[in-house]
Amino acid sequence: LKGEAFFQVSADPDHPFRITTRKGEVTVLGTSFNVKETKANKLEVFVESGTVKLEAQKGTPGLILKKGMMGESDGKAIRQLNETSPNYLSWKTRDFKFTDTSLINILNELEEAYHVSIEYDQKDLENLRLTSSYENQSIDTIIQTISTAFKMEYRKKGAKFYLKK
C-alpha cells in the first residue's frame, strides 16, 4: 500500500488478510481500520473496530491494536500512539469537530480530506482560532462558512481556494 486506505475485513484465521507497506505490515484479525503512510515517512494504523497486528518488519514482534488504538511504524520500530485526533477519519466520514483550533490547522485538515489546495497569507490567519463542527458538508460550504465567520474574501478556481483577509 502507498498512501491511505480504510478497510473492513471479516476474520478468517486460515487466510489472514495482510497489508504491506515500506514501513511495516498489518495483519488483520477481523476489523475495520485505517492505514496511512504519512508525509513524515511513517506508517500509521488506527483501529475503528476489532483487532489488528502491526509489525515493523515481517517476523519481528508486533503490536496488537484494538478498537480506538493507534500505532506507528518507521520501518524499524513500532510504537503505540496515545492521542488520536477526533478528525482522524474525517477524510472518509466528512464529519469534523474543531475546538479552539488554529484556522491554519483546520485548513490543512480540509486540504487533506477533500484533496484541494487552500492558499492564504499566513500572517493574516496565524492568530485566528475556531470552534465548530461540520457534518457531511461540501468543501465549498465549509470554506464559505469560515470566510463569513472571519470576514474574509474567498474565490475558487478548480480545486484551489484562495482566502484573503
Secondary structure, DSSP 8 states (H G I E B T S, - for coil): --SEEEEEE---TTS-EEEEETTEEEEEEEEEEEEEE-TTS-EEEEEEEEEEEEESSTTS--EEEETT-EEEE-SS-EEEES---TTTTHHHH-EEEEEEEEHHHHHHHHHHHHT-EEE--HHHHTT-EEEEEEES--HHHHHHHHHHHTT-EEEEETTEEEEE-
